Amino acid sequence: MAITAAQVKELREMTGAGMMDAKKALTESDGDMDAAVDWLRTKGLAKAAKKSGRTAAEGLVAVKVEGGTGVAVEVNSETDFVAKNADFQDMVSKIADAAVSVDDVEALKNTTIDGKSVNDTITDKIATIGENMSVRRMVKLEGETVATYVHNAAAPGMGQIGVVVAMTGGDEAFGRQVAMHIAAANPQALNADSLDADAVEKERQIQMDIARESGKPEAVIEKMIEGRMRKYLAEITLMGQQFVVNPDLTVEKAAEEAGATITGYVRLQVGEGIEKEQEDFAAEVAKAAQG
């Protein structure tokens, strides 16, 4: 019987199997959905469905640059053991290579590497390694000069923190220094204009309330707030921070001296924002052993 795309889609959603595997299972089972699920299970291809509910907060961030385009991609796994796995690292590297040619993470998931979509590649790797995995984030930057830095590298171009910096002017060496600064200082935005206006106003109001507790006149408080907000903005914006390479200069001043204008940056850290389950080491090893 003819197998429809809707049947393949339904089976994939049920089992987490790849598209071609789902189609083959339905063909072998004459379109019987339950029999197709059993066929996939016997072939070990339905493992991904059992893993999909697990928290994947470890993994790697990979960075790649081609010409004036740079990308940072986060691929998650359940444990840091997998991040050290050579097959996982090879997959992450290929996914990052593919990311240079697409615009967002959804397009990346549907692009092809080694003859399969990234989604199907991930599904196959889940079945092979036995952990839930996902391509979580991707950010792409373009610039005249693009530089990268990876902190706690597990392999070339990938580690726990990945930074990409885009500039006009300057050179790659200075760009790498800025990327190292961003990895260490973790600024919230490029400059004051890039910050969320509501968040800045909220901070101003907090500082006003604190200052009013002193009982000083409003005119004095206004001057106090101006100084506190300058300090606040300097601490959280890249341009205002003291340059880790030369703390006598702000990053903005260092860029001027290097003949560079920093136009954008991205900093991705593995697992940031994901709520992790607290688990002792013995329990983690036991889970890994069970598959």
C-alpha positions in Angstrom: 0.0 0.0 0.0 1.0 3.6 -0.5 2.5 5.3 2.6 1.5 8.9 3.0 3.5 11.8 4.4 1.0 12.2 7.2 1.6 8.6 8.3 5.3 9.1 8.3 4.9 12.3 10.3 2.6 10.7 12.9 5.0 7.8 13.4 8.0 10.1 13.7 6.2 12.1 16.4 5.3 9.0 18.3 8.7 7.4 18.2 11.3 10.1 17.5 12.6 7.9 14.6 14.1 9.5 11.5 12.0 10.1 8.4 13.5 7.3 6.3 13.3 4.9 9.2 9.7 5.7 9.8 8.8 5.3 6.2 10.6 1.9 6.0 8.8 0.8 9.2 5.4 1.6 7.7 6.3 0.0 4.4 7.4 -3.2 6.2 4.2 -3.1 8.3 1.8 -2.4 5.4 0.8 0.9 7.0 -0.1 -0.6 10.4 0.9 2.1 12.9 1.2 -0.2 15.9 3.2 -2.8 14.0 5.5 0.0 12.6 6.2 1.1 16.2 7.1 -2.5 17.1 9.3 -2.8 14.1 11.2 0.3 15.1 11.6 -0.9 18.6 13.0 -4.2 17.5 15.5 -2.3 15.3 16.5 0.0 18.3 15.3 3.0 16.4 12.5 4.1 18.7 14.8 4.9 21.7 14.7 8.6 21.1 11.1 8.8 22.2 12.0 7.4 25.7 14.7 10.0 26.1 12.8 13.1 24.9 11.4 14.0 28.3 14.8 14.1 30.0 16.5 17.4 30.8 19.4 18.1 28.4 21.4 20.9 30.0 25.0 19.8 29.3 26.7 19.7 25.9 28.8 22.0 23.9 28.8 25.5 22.2 30.6 25.5 18.9 31.7 28.6 17.0 32.6 28.9 13.3 33.7 31.7 11.0 33.6 31.8 7.2 34.7 35.0 5.7 32.7 37.8 7.3 30.1 35.4 8.9 30.4 33.9 12.3 28.0 31.6 14.2 27.6 30.2 17.7 25.5 27.0 18.1 24.5 25.3 21.4 23.9 21.5 21.2 22.7 19.9 24.4 23.0 16.5 26.0 22.0 15.2 29.4 25.6 14.7 30.8 29.0 16.2 30.4 30.2 12.6 29.6 28.6 12.9 26.2 30.3 16.3 25.6 33.6 14.5 25.8 32.5 11.8 23.3 34.3 12.1 19.9 31.2 11.1 17.9 29.1 13.8 19.6 31.9 16.4 19.1 32.1 15.5 15.4 28.3 15.9 15.0 28.4 19.3 16.8 31.2 20.5 14.5 29.2 19.5 11.4 26.1 21.2 12.7 28.1 24.4 13.3 29.5 24.2 9.7 25.9 23.9 8.4 24.8 26.9 10.6 27.0 29.3 8.6 24.7 28.9 5.6 21.3 29.3 7.4 19.6 32.2 9.3 18.1 30.7 12.4 17.9 27.6 14.5 14.7 26.2 12.9 16.3 26.4 9.4 19.4 24.7 10.9 17.4 21.8 12.2 16.0 21.2 8.7 19.2 21.6 6.8 21.2 18.5 5.7 24.5 17.1 7.0 25.9 13.8 5.7 22.7 13.2 3.7 20.3 13.6 6.6 18.5 16.5 8.2 20.0 17.8 11.5 16.8 16.7 13.2 17.2 13.2 12.0 20.9 13.2 12.7 20.2 14.2 16.3 17.5 11.4 16.6 20.0 8.8 15.3 22.6 10.0 17.8 20.1 9.7 20.6 19.4 6.1 19.7 23.1 5.4 19.4 24.4 7.1 22.6 21.3 6.8 24.7 20.8 10.3 25.9 18.4 13.1 25.0 19.9 15.8 22.8 18.8 18.9 21.1 20.0 21.8 19.0 18.9 24.6 21.3 20.2 27.9 20.1 22.0 29.5 17.2 23.1 33.1 16.7 24.7 34.4 13.5 26.7 37.6 13.1 28.3 39.4 10.1 31.1 41.9 10.0 34.2 43.2 8.3 36.2 41.4 10.9 34.8 38.4 12.9 36.6 36.8 15.7 35.8 34.0 18.2 36.9 32.6 21.5 36.0 29.3 23.3 36.3 28.9 27.0 37.0 25.5 28.6 37.5 24.0 25.1 36.6 20.3 24.8 37.8 20.2 21.2 38.9 22.8 18.6 36.1 25.5 18.2 33.8 24.1 20.9 33.5 24.2 24.7 31.4 25.4 27.6 31.3 29.1 26.5 31.5 30.3 22.9 31.8 34.0 21.9 31.6 35.6 18.5 32.5 39.3 17.9 31.8 41.3 14.8 33.7 44.6 14.0 34.6 47.0 11.4 38.3 47.9 11.4 40.7 46.5 13.8 42.1 43.0 13.3 41.4 39.4 14.4 43.9 39.5 17.3 42.1 42.5 18.9 38.7 40.8 18.2 39.9 37.7 20.0 40.9 39.8 23.0 37.4 41.3 23.1 35.9 37.9 22.8 37.9 36.7 25.8 36.7 39.8 27.7 33.1 39.0 26.9 33.6 35.4 28.0 34.9 36.6 31.4 32.8 39.7 32.0 29.5 38.5 30.5 28.1 42.0 29.6 24.3 42.3 29.2 24.4 44.5 26.1 26.8 46.2 23.6 26.1 49.7 24.9 23.4 51.7 26.9 21.3 52.1 23.8 21.1 48.3 23.4 19.7 47.8 26.9 16.0 47.2 27.5 14.6 50.6 28.4 12.2 49.3 31.0 15.0 47.4 32.8 17.1 50.5 32.9 14.2 52.6 34.3 13.4 49.9 36.9 17.0 50.1 38.1 16.8 53.9 38.2 13.7 53.7 40.4 15.3 51.2 42.7 18.3 53.5 43.1 16.0 56.5 43.7 14.2 54.6 46.5 17.5 53.7 48.1 18.8 57.3 47.9 15.6 58.7 49.4 16.1 56.6 52.5 19.1 58.9 53.2 16.7 61.9 53.7 18.8 64.1 51.4 17.1 66.9 49.3 15.7 65.8 45.9 18.3 68.0 44.0 21.1 66.1 45.8 19.4 62.8 45.1 19.2 63.5 41.4 23.0 64.0 41.2 23.5 60.9 43.3 21.4 58.9 40.8 23.2 60.2 37.8 26.5 58.9 39.2 25.0 55.6 40.3 23.4 55.0 36.9 26.7 55.8 35.1 28.4 53.2 37.2 25.6 50.7 36.7 25.7 51.1 32.9 29.5 50.9 32.8 29.4 47.6 34.7 26.8 45.8 32.5 27.6 47.1 29.0 30.5 45.9 26.9 31.6 49.4 25.8 31.5 50.7 29.4 33.4 47.8 31.1 37.0 48.0 32.0 39.0 46.0 29.4 40.3 42.8 31.0 43.4 42.9 28.9 44.2 46.5 30.1 42.0 47.6 33.0 43.2 51.2 32.5 41.0 51.4 29.5 37.3 50.8 28.9 36.5 48.4 26.0 35.2 51.4 24.0 38.5 53.3 24.5 40.5 50.1 23.7 38.5 49.7 20.5 39.2 53.3 19.5 42.9 52.8 20.0 42.8 49.6 17.9 41.0 51.4 15.1 38.0 49.1 15.5 34.2 49.6 15.9 32.5 46.7 17.6 29.2 46.2 15.9 27.9 43.1 17.7 28.6 40.1 19.8 27.1 36.9 21.0 28.0 34.9 24.1 26.5 31.4 24.6 27.1 29.3 27.7 26.0 25.7 27.8 22.8 25.2 29.7 22.2 28.8 30.8 18.6 29.4 31.6 17.8 25.6 31.8 16.6 24.4 35.2 18.7 21.4 36.0 17.7 18.6 38.3 20.0 18.1 41.2 21.5 14.7 41.1 24.5 13.2 42.9 27.4 11.7 40.9 26.5 8.1 41.7 22.9 8.5 40.5 24.2 10.1 37.3 26.5 7.2 36.6 23.7 4.7 37.4 21.4 6.5 34.9 24.1 6.4 32.2 24.6 2.7 32.8 20.8 2.0 32.4 20.7 3.7 29.0 
